[in-house]
Amino acid sequence: MPLEQHVRPTWDEYFMKIAETVAERATCDRGRSGSVIARDKQILVTGYVGAPKGLSHCDDVGHQMKSTTHEDGHVTQHCVRTTHAEQNAIVQAAKLGIAIDGGTLYCKMTPCAVCAKMIINAGIIRVVCEKRYHAGSESEEMFRHVGLALDYFDDEVETYDKQ
């Protein structure tokens, strides 16, 4: 009987699996996402979705929902109690004095427009997402415009309640 041969994950698969583990610390059940910023095959920082330090978490007190009406008229729902995983990773790097310029950010879905702006200004050069975000087209356009590489493991759109 032949032994099953171990197949090492690619670097992208490796960092994405770590981002999925980081997401287990998330405190908002709408996203439960995590993020990893890496450079030169090394993890620099991680972040996960959660309320700012010292404030109540969605899992404890519920969501703080707001509706956004977009230019084309469609409305999306957002929980604004939390800080996004991408934001928390960037803030963690700033807090610890870790340069993330030239890094790659791994995350659950296309970053929102606010996160996309932070990613661009932080000097991240590539974003790798597990899936697409239903409202991610603005971020995709910004990344295209500045030449930031954006890759997906799966072209499927991430779904969750009250999109």
TIBALUM-261313 format. One record per atom (N, C-alpha, C): x, y, z; residue number from 0. Coordinates in pm, 1 decimal, padded with zeros to 6 digits, always signed. Example, Ala and Ser with C-alpha at 12.3 -4.5 7.8 and 13.67 -1.06 7.14 Angstrom:
<nodes>
         X         Y         Z   nr
  +01319.0  -00569.0  +00780.0    0
  +01230.0  -00450.0  +00780.0    0
  +01320.0  -00330.0  +00780.0    0
  +01285.0  -00225.0  +00708.0    1
  +01367.0  -00106.0  +00714.0    1
  +01290.0  +00003.0  +00787.0    1
</nodes>
This chain:
<nodes>
         X         Y         Z   nr
  +00084.8  -00117.4  +00000.0    0
  +00000.0  +00000.0  +00000.0    0
  +00090.0  +00124.6  +00000.0    0
  +00075.2  +00212.6  -00100.7    1
  +00160.5  +00332.3  -00106.3    1
  +00120.7  +00432.9  +00002.3    1
  +00222.5  +00496.0  +00056.8    2
  +00198.7  +00599.9  +00155.9    2
  +00146.6  +00726.1  +00087.9    2
  +00055.6  +00793.0  +00157.1    3
  +00004.1  +00918.7  +00103.7    3
  +00114.8  +01023.1  +00113.6    3
  +00143.6  +01087.0  +00001.3    4
  +00251.3  +01184.9  -00000.5    4
  +00201.9  +01320.0  +00051.5    4
  +00279.0  +01376.9  +00140.8    5
  +00247.0  +01509.0  +00195.7    5
  +00270.2  +01615.1  +00089.1    5
  +00173.2  +01703.7  +00073.0    6
  +00186.1  +01813.6  -00020.9    6
  +00190.6  +01943.5  +00059.2    6
  +00303.0  +02010.3  +00050.1    7
  +00317.7  +02136.9  +00122.2    7
  +00228.6  +02242.9  +00058.8    7
  +00165.6  +02327.0  +00142.0    8
  +00085.3  +02434.7  +00084.4    8
  +00176.0  +02539.0  +00019.8    8
  +00121.3  +02609.9  -00078.2    9
  +00194.1  +02723.2  -00134.4    9
  +00204.1  +02830.3  -00025.4    9
  +00285.3  +02930.5  -00046.4   10
  +00294.9  +03038.5  +00051.7   10
  +00161.3  +03108.2  +00068.3   10
  +00089.7  +03130.2  -00042.6   11
  -00042.6  +03193.6  -00032.4   11
  -00138.7  +03107.8  +00048.8   11
  -00139.2  +02976.4  +00024.9   12
  -00225.7  +02886.5  +00101.5   12
  -00188.1  +02887.3  +00249.9   12
  -00060.3  +02887.5  +00277.4   13
  -00009.2  +02887.4  +00414.5   13
  -00056.5  +03012.2  +00489.9   13
  -00034.9  +03131.1  +00431.8   14
  -00072.7  +03255.1  +00499.6   14
  -00224.3  +03268.9  +00509.4   14
  -00297.3  +03218.9  +00410.0   15
  -00443.4  +03225.0  +00415.8   15
  -00496.3  +03134.5  +00527.8   15
  -00437.7  +03017.9  +00544.1   16
  -00479.9  +02929.4  +00653.6   16
  -00454.1  +02995.6  +00788.7   16
  -00344.4  +03068.6  +00799.2   17
  -00315.8  +03140.5  +00923.7   17
  -00419.2  +03250.9  +00944.0   17
  -00456.1  +03322.3  +00838.2   18
  -00559.7  +03426.2  +00848.0   18
  -00691.8  +03364.9  +00895.4   18
  -00723.7  +03245.3  +00848.0   19
  -00845.9  +03176.3  +00891.4   19
  -00839.4  +03142.9  +01040.4   19
  -00722.5  +03106.4  +01089.0   20
  -00706.3  +03078.5  +01231.8   20
  -00717.8  +03206.7  +01312.8   20
  -00657.1  +03315.0  +01264.7   21
  -00667.5  +03445.3  +01332.2   21
  -00814.7  +03485.8  +01342.6   21
  -00893.4  +03456.3  +01239.6   22
  -01036.1  +03492.1  +01237.1   22
  -01114.4  +03428.7  +01351.2   22
  -01066.3  +03320.5  +01406.0   23
  -01135.3  +03255.2  +01516.8   23
  -01144.0  +03344.5  +01640.1   23
  -01061.1  +03449.3  +01648.3   24
  -01064.9  +03545.4  +01759.0   24
  -01166.1  +03657.1  +01733.9   24
  -01221.7  +03666.0  +01614.0   25
  -01314.1  +03774.2  +01577.7   25
  -01436.0  +03774.8  +01669.3   25
  -01489.6  +03895.3  +01693.1   26
  -01600.6  +03910.1  +01787.5   26
  -01726.9  +03965.7  +01722.8   26
  -01738.2  +03953.0  +01590.4   27
  -01859.5  +03992.9  +01518.5   27
  -01896.6  +03878.7  +01425.4   27
  -02011.3  +03816.2  +01448.8   28
  -02048.1  +03697.7  +01371.2   28
  -02086.6  +03728.4  +01226.5   28
  -02096.4  +03855.1  +01188.7   29
  -02125.1  +03887.3  +01049.0   29
  -02001.9  +03868.4  +00961.3   29
  -01886.1  +03883.9  +01017.7   30
  -01765.4  +03875.6  +00936.7   30
  -01670.2  +03765.7  +00977.8   30
  -01645.5  +03755.2  +01106.4   31
  -01549.2  +03657.8  +01158.5   31
  -01428.6  +03644.5  +01065.2   31
  -01369.1  +03757.0  +01033.6   32
  -01254.5  +03750.0  +00943.4   32
  -01125.2  +03786.8  +01013.9   32
  -01017.5  +03735.9  +00958.3   33
  -00883.8  +03764.0  +01006.9   33
  -00796.8  +03807.6  +00891.8   33
  -00685.7  +03867.8  +00926.3   34
  -00594.7  +03919.4  +00825.7   34
  -00451.2  +03893.6  +00868.6   34
  -00366.5  +03868.5  +00770.7   35
  -00223.3  +03850.3  +00793.4   35
  -00150.8  +03940.7  +00694.4   35
  -00050.3  +04012.6  +00743.7   36
  +00037.4  +04087.6  +00654.0   36
  +00173.8  +04020.7  +00661.5   36
  +00225.0  +03982.4  +00544.6   37
  +00352.2  +03912.3  +00535.0   37
  +00440.9  +03980.1  +00431.4   37
  +00569.6  +03958.8  +00447.3   38
  +00667.1  +04005.5  +00347.7   38
  +00786.2  +03910.5  +00353.6   38
  +00840.1  +03878.0  +00237.7   39
  +00956.5  +03788.9  +00229.2   39
  +00933.0  +03656.5  +00303.0   39
  +00812.9  +03602.4  +00288.0   40
  +00775.1  +03472.6  +00345.6   40
  +00776.7  +03472.4  +00497.8   40
  +00754.5  +03590.1  +00557.9   41
  +00752.0  +03604.3  +00702.8   41
  +00626.8  +03680.4  +00744.5   41
  +00560.1  +03636.3  +00850.7   42
  +00445.9  +03708.8  +00904.7   42
  +00496.8  +03833.1  +00976.8   42
  +00436.0  +03947.6  +00943.6   43
  +00470.4  +04072.7  +01011.3   43
  +00370.9  +04102.4  +01122.7   43
  +00241.0  +04095.8  +01091.8   44
  +00134.7  +04123.4  +01189.2   44
  +00007.7  +04050.5  +01148.2   44
  -00085.1  +04042.8  +01243.3   45
  -00217.9  +03986.6  +01216.6   45
  -00322.6  +04081.1  +01273.8   45
  -00445.6  +04062.6  +01232.3   46
  -00557.1  +04138.5  +01287.5   46
  -00685.5  +04061.8  +01265.8   46
  -00784.7  +04089.6  +01349.2   47
  -00915.2  +04026.7  +01332.5   47
  -01024.2  +04128.1  +01360.6   47
  -01146.5  +04097.2  +01316.3   48
  -01261.1  +04185.1  +01334.2   48
  -01297.9  +04190.6  +01481.8   48
  -01312.6  +04311.7  +01532.7   49
  -01353.4  +04327.2  +01671.5   49
  -01369.8  +04472.9  +01708.3   49
  -01439.8  +04496.6  +01816.9   50
  -01459.3  +04632.4  +01866.3   50
  -01326.1  +04688.2  +01915.6   50
  -01311.3  +04819.8  +01911.8   51
  -01189.6  +04880.0  +01965.9   51
  -01168.8  +04840.9  +02112.6   51
  -01044.6  +04837.1  +02151.3   52
  -01003.9  +04798.3  +02287.5   52
  -01087.0  +04873.1  +02392.1   52
  -01148.1  +04796.1  +02482.1   53
  -01225.5  +04854.4  +02591.0   53
  -01372.4  +04877.5  +02560.3   53
  -01413.1  +04860.8  +02434.7   54
  -01553.2  +04878.4  +02397.6   54
  -01620.5  +04741.9  +02382.7   54
  -01752.6  +04742.5  +02389.7   55
  -01830.2  +04618.3  +02383.4   55
  -01824.2  +04554.2  +02245.1   55
  -01824.0  +04421.2  +02244.9   56
  -01819.6  +04343.6  +02121.4   56
  -01960.0  +04306.3  +02074.6   56
  -01976.8  +04289.6  +01945.2   57
  -02104.3  +04246.6  +01887.3   57
  -02152.9  +04116.8  +01950.7   57
  -02061.2  +04023.6  +01970.8   58
  -02098.8  +03894.6  +02028.2   58
  -02158.4  +03910.1  +02168.0   58
  -02127.2  +04021.3  +02235.5   59
  -02176.8  +04045.1  +02371.1   59
  -02301.9  +04132.9  +02374.7   59
  -02309.1  +04235.9  +02289.5   60
  -02418.2  +04334.0  +02298.7   60
  -02499.0  +04350.3  +02169.8   60
  -02462.8  +04278.3  +02065.4   61
  -02534.6  +04290.5  +01938.1   61
  -02464.5  +04384.7  +01841.1   61
  -02520.0  +04388.2  +01722.2   62
  -02460.4  +04468.3  +01614.9   62
  -02505.2  +04613.2  +01622.3   62
  -02423.8  +04700.8  +01568.2   63
  -02458.1  +04841.7  +01552.4   63
  -02469.1  +04865.3  +01401.1   63
  -02590.3  +04847.1  +01347.4   64
  -02610.1  +04846.6  +01203.6   64
  -02638.0  +04986.5  +01149.0   64
  -02579.1  +05012.7  +01032.4   65
  -02605.5  +05135.7  +00958.0   65
  -02626.2  +05097.2  +00812.5   65
  -02714.7  +05172.4  +00746.0   66
  -02740.0  +05151.8  +00603.8   66
  -02661.6  +05254.9  +00524.1   66
  -02607.6  +05210.3  +00411.9   67
  -02536.8  +05299.8  +00321.1   67
  -02608.2  +05295.7  +00186.8   67
  -02644.0  +05413.7  +00136.8   68
  -02702.7  +05423.5  +00003.6   68
  -02591.7  +05463.5  -00092.3   68
  -02569.3  +05381.4  -00192.7   69
  -02461.5  +05402.3  -00288.1   69
  -02509.0  +05490.9  -00403.5   69
  -02412.8  +05541.8  -00481.0   70
  -02443.9  +05632.2  -00591.4   70
  -02544.4  +05573.6  -00689.4   70
  -02539.9  +05443.1  -00709.2   71
  -02633.2  +05380.0  -00803.9   71
  -02769.1  +05350.7  -00740.7   71
  -02785.3  +05387.6  -00612.0   72
  -02914.1  +05371.8  -00545.4   72
  -02929.4  +05247.4  -00460.7   72
  -02841.0  +05148.9  -00475.1   73
  -02858.0  +05028.0  -00393.4   73
  -02812.0  +05055.8  -00250.0   73
  -02870.6  +04981.9  -00157.6   74
  -02844.8  +05002.4  -00015.6   74
  -02777.3  +04877.7  +00041.2   74
  -02671.8  +04900.2  +00119.8   75
  -02605.9  +04789.6  +00188.8   75
  -02610.5  +04814.9  +00338.7   75
  -02602.5  +04705.5  +00415.1   76
  -02606.3  +04710.9  +00561.2   76
  -02466.2  +04682.8  +00616.0   76
  -02424.5  +04761.3  +00715.2   77
  -02291.6  +04744.8  +00773.1   77
  -02298.8  +04752.1  +00925.0   77
  -02224.4  +04664.9  +00990.1   78
  -02208.2  +04673.7  +01134.4   78
  -02088.8  +04765.8  +01158.6   78
  -02112.2  +04876.1  +01228.6   79
  -02005.3  +04974.4  +01250.6   79
  -01948.2  +04968.0  +01392.8   79
  -01986.0  +04867.9  +01468.3   80
  -01930.6  +04851.6  +01603.0   80
  -01784.3  +04805.7  +01596.5   80
  -01749.3  +04735.5  +01490.8   81
  -01618.3  +04671.3  +01483.1   81
  -01517.4  +04749.4  +01399.8   81
  -01393.1  +04715.4  +01422.9   82
  -01282.3  +04756.7  +01337.1   82
  -01250.4  +04634.8  +01251.3   82
  -01230.7  +04655.9  +01122.9   83
  -01207.2  +04544.3  +01031.4   83
  -01071.0  +04479.6  +01055.5   83
  -01059.8  +04355.0  +01015.3   84
  -00936.7  +04278.3  +01033.9   84
  -00817.6  +04347.4  +00967.2   84
  -00838.6  +04398.4  +00846.6   85
  -00730.8  +04466.3  +00773.6   85
  -00685.6  +04591.4  +00849.0   85
  -00782.9  +04667.6  +00900.9   86
  -00751.1  +04787.6  +00977.7   86
  -00674.1  +04751.8  +01103.7   86
  -00719.5  +04648.6  +01174.2   87
  -00651.5  +04607.6  +01297.1   87
  -00508.6  +04560.6  +01270.8   87
  -00484.5  +04492.8  +01159.0   88
  -00347.8  +04450.6  +01125.9   88
  -00259.1  +04572.4  +01098.7   88
  -00310.8  +04668.9  +01023.1   89
  -00233.4  +04789.6  +00992.6   89
  -00206.0  +04869.6  +01120.1   89
  -00306.9  +04882.7  +01205.9   90
  -00289.6  +04955.5  +01331.7   90
  -00190.0  +04882.8  +01422.0   90
  -00197.0  +04751.4  +01425.8   91
  -00102.1  +04673.4  +01506.3   91
  +00040.2  +04699.2  +01459.6   91
  +00061.0  +04704.0  +01328.8   92
  +00194.9  +04732.1  +01275.7   92
  +00242.0  +04870.8  +01320.0   92
  +00153.4  +04970.3  +01312.2   93
  +00189.6  +05105.7  +01354.1   93
  +00221.8  +05109.9  +01503.1   93
  +00139.4  +05044.9  +01582.6   94
  +00158.0  +05043.4  +01728.2   94
  +00291.9  +04981.4  +01767.0   94
  +00331.8  +04876.2  +01694.6   95
  +00454.8  +04804.0  +01726.4   95
  +00576.8  +04854.8  +01648.9   95
  +00555.7  +04951.3  +01559.3   96
  +00666.6  +05004.1  +01480.4   96
  +00718.2  +04907.2  +01376.0   96
  +00628.0  +04829.5  +01318.0   97
  +00666.1  +04730.5  +01216.5   97
  +00633.2  +04785.7  +01078.4   97
  +00734.6  +04799.5  +00994.8   98
  +00714.4  +04848.9  +00858.6   98
  +00646.4  +04740.7  +00774.7   98
  +00535.0  +04776.6  +00712.7   99
  +00462.5  +04681.1  +00628.5   99
  +00469.3  +04719.4  +00481.1   99
  +00540.9  +04825.4  +00449.4  100
  +00559.7  +04869.2  +00311.5  100
  +00616.4  +04753.6  +00229.0  100
  +00555.3  +04727.3  +00114.8  101
  +00600.8  +04618.4  +00029.5  101
  +00545.4  +04482.5  +00067.0  101
  +00453.6  +04479.3  +00163.2  102
  +00398.3  +04352.8  +00209.6  102
  +00278.3  +04305.6  +00129.7  102
  +00235.3  +04183.9  +00161.4  103
  +00114.9  +04124.5  +00105.0  103
  +00015.7  +04104.5  +00218.7  103
  -00109.2  +04144.1  +00195.7  104
  -00214.5  +04128.3  +00295.6  104
  -00305.8  +04014.6  +00253.0  104
  -00330.1  +03921.5  +00344.6  105
  -00419.1  +03807.2  +00323.1  105
  -00545.2  +03830.4  +00404.4  105
  -00663.1  +03810.6  +00342.0  106
  -00788.4  +03836.7  +00411.9  106
  -00901.1  +03750.4  +00355.2  106
  -01014.6  +03752.2  +00424.3  107
  -01128.0  +03666.7  +00390.2  107
  -01196.3  +03706.9  +00259.0  107
  -01215.5  +03838.4  +00240.3  108
  -01283.9  +03885.2  +00119.4  108
  -01228.4  +04020.7  +00078.1  108
  -01265.1  +04065.1  -00040.6  109
  -01219.6  +04194.3  -00090.2  109
  -01234.2  +04299.0  +00020.0  109
  -01129.9  +04372.7  +00050.5  110
  -01142.2  +04476.1  +00153.6  110
  -01246.1  +04581.8  +00114.5  110
  -01309.7  +04641.3  +00215.5  111
  -01403.7  +04750.2  +00189.2  111
  -01325.0  +04871.2  +00138.7  111
  -01394.4  +04974.4  +00095.0  112
  -01328.8  +05092.4  +00038.7  112
  -01239.3  +05163.1  +00140.0  112
  -01282.1  +05172.8  +00266.0  113
  -01199.3  +05237.8  +00368.7  113
  -01071.6  +05157.0  +00390.7  113
  -01085.2  +05025.4  +00404.3  114
  -00967.3  +04940.5  +00421.5  114
  -00875.9  +04950.1  +00299.3  114
  -00934.4  +04954.0  +00180.7  115
  -00855.1  +04963.5  +00057.8  115
  -00768.3  +05088.9  +00058.9  115
  -00824.9  +05200.5  +00102.3  116
  -00747.7  +05324.9  +00109.1  116
  -00633.2  +05312.4  +00208.8  116
  -00659.7  +05250.4  +00322.3  117
  -00554.7  +05230.0  +00423.0  117
  -00445.8  +05137.1  +00369.3  117
  -00485.7  +05031.9  +00300.5  118
  -00391.3  +04935.7  +00243.4  118
  -00300.0  +05005.6  +00143.5  118
  -00358.8  +05087.2  +00057.1  119
  -00280.4  +05161.2  -00041.9  119
  -00181.3  +05253.6  +00027.7  119
  -00229.2  +05332.3  +00124.0  120
  -00142.2  +05428.6  +00192.5  120
  -00037.1  +05362.3  +00280.2  120
  -00062.8  +05238.7  +00324.6  121
  +00034.7  +05166.2  +00406.3  121
  +00147.8  +05107.8  +00321.8  121
  +00133.1  +05110.4  +00189.2  122
  +00237.9  +05059.1  +00102.1  122
  +00228.2  +04910.7  +00071.8  122
  +00114.9  +04849.8  +00106.8  123
  +00092.7  +04709.1  +00071.3  123
  +00093.2  +04700.0  -00081.1  123
  +00158.7  +04599.7  -00136.3  124
  +00168.0  +04589.7  -00282.3  124
  +00081.6  +04478.5  -00341.4  124
  +00026.8  +04392.9  -00255.3  125
  -00055.9  +04281.9  -00304.3  125
  -00156.4  +04245.0  -00197.2  125
  -00278.6  +04211.9  -00240.9  126
  -00383.1  +04163.5  -00151.7  126
  -00431.2  +04029.6  -00205.6  126
  -00441.8  +03931.2  -00116.6  127
  -00491.4  +03798.3  -00152.6  127
  -00616.1  +03772.1  -00069.4  127
  -00726.9  +03743.5  -00136.6  128
  -00855.8  +03723.0  -00069.7  128
  -00905.0  +03581.0  -00092.3  128
  -00973.6  +03529.1  +00007.5  129
  -01036.4  +03398.4  -00008.2  129
  -01151.1  +03407.5  -00108.4  129
  -01237.9  +03511.3  -00092.6  130
  -01354.0  +03530.1  -00180.5  130
  -01375.3  +03678.1  -00208.5  130
  -01474.3  +03706.4  -00289.9  131
  -01510.7  +03843.9  -00322.9  131
  -01610.1  +03899.3  -00220.8  131
  -01607.7  +04031.2  -00203.5  132
  -01701.3  +04103.0  -00118.2  132
  -01811.0  +04159.1  -00207.8  132
  -01936.8  +04147.6  -00167.6  133
  -02048.8  +04190.6  -00252.3  133
  -02042.1  +04339.1  -00287.0  133
  -01975.7  +04418.9  -00205.8  134
  -01962.8  +04562.8  -00232.0  134
  -01816.4  +04599.2  -00256.0  134
  -01741.7  +04509.1  -00317.6  135
  -01597.7  +04529.0  -00334.4  135
  -01553.0  +04593.6  -00463.1  135
  -01644.0  +04630.0  -00551.2  136
  -01603.0  +04682.3  -00682.1  136
  -01525.0  +04813.9  -00671.4  136
  -01562.4  +04899.6  -00575.3  137
  -01490.1  +05026.5  -00557.7  137
  -01344.8  +05000.0  -00516.4  137
  -01325.2  +04905.4  -00428.0  138
  -01189.4  +04869.3  -00385.1  138
  -01110.5  +04809.9  -00500.2  138
  -01174.3  +04720.7  -00575.9  139
  -01107.4  +04660.4  -00691.4  139
  -01061.2  +04767.8  -00788.9  139
  -01145.7  +04868.3  -00811.7  140
  -01111.3  +04977.2  -00903.2  140
  -00993.8  +05059.5  -00848.9  140
  -00996.5  +05090.6  -00719.5  141
  -00884.8  +05165.4  -00659.5  141
  -00754.6  +05087.6  -00674.1  141
  -00758.3  +04958.0  -00644.8  142
  -00637.8  +04876.5  -00655.4  142
  -00586.9  +04873.4  -00799.6  142
  -00678.0  +04859.7  -00896.5  143
  -00638.4  +04862.4  -01038.1  143
  -00571.3  +04995.4  -01072.1  143
  -00632.0  +05102.8  -01027.2  144
  -00584.3  +05237.5  -01059.4  144
  -00441.7  +05262.0  -01010.5  144
  -00409.6  +05210.4  -00891.6  145
  -00274.7  +05233.0  -00835.9  145
  -00177.6  +05118.9  -00866.2  145
  -00225.0  +05014.8  -00935.4  146
  -00137.7  +04904.0  -00972.1  146
  -00110.6  +04804.9  -00860.0  146
  -00200.7  +04797.5  -00763.2  147
  -00187.1  +04702.5  -00653.5  147
  -00244.4  +04568.3  -00697.3  147
  -00166.6  +04462.1  -00684.4  148
  -00210.0  +04328.9  -00727.6  148
  -00318.4  +04276.5  -00633.6  148
  -00423.4  +04219.8  -00692.2  149
  -00535.2  +04163.1  -00616.9  149
  -00564.0  +04024.4  -00671.2  149
  -00554.6  +03924.2  -00584.2  150
  -00576.8  +03785.3  -00624.6  150
  -00683.0  +03722.0  -00536.6  150
  -00759.6  +03629.7  -00595.8  151
  -00865.3  +03557.5  -00525.3  151
  -00838.7  +03408.3  -00530.9  151
  -00865.2  +03340.0  -00420.7  152
  -00863.6  +03194.1  -00420.4  152
  -00988.2  +03142.8  -00491.6  152
  -01099.9  +03213.5  -00474.8  153
  -01230.0  +03171.0  -00525.8  153
  -01304.0  +03295.0  -00574.7  153
  -01361.1  +03291.5  -00694.1  154
  -01435.3  +03406.2  -00748.5  154
  -01574.9  +03421.3  -00689.1  154
  -01613.2  +03327.9  -00603.7  155
  -01744.6  +03332.2  -00540.6  155
  -01754.0  +03453.1  -00446.1  155
  -01876.0  +03508.4  -00432.1  156
  -01899.7  +03619.7  -00340.7  156
  -01932.3  +03564.7  -00202.1  156
  -01865.6  +03616.9  -00099.7  157
  -01891.6  +03578.4  +00038.8  157
  -02032.9  +03624.2  +00075.2  157
  -02111.0  +03537.3  +00136.6  158
  -02247.0  +03573.8  +00175.4  158
  -02263.9  +03564.9  +00326.0  158
  -02346.5  +03656.4  +00379.1  159
  -02380.3  +03659.1  +00521.2  159
  -02507.9  +03738.6  +00537.8  159
  -02567.4  +03735.2  +00654.2  160
  -02696.4  +03801.2  +00679.8  160
  -02688.3  +03952.1  +00660.8  160
  -02799.1  +04009.0  +00612.5  161
  -02817.7  +04154.1  +00599.7  161
  -02708.8  +04222.4  +00518.4  161
  -02678.5  +04164.2  +00402.0  162
  -02581.3  +04229.5  +00315.1  162
  -02642.6  +04355.5  +00259.5  162
</nodes>
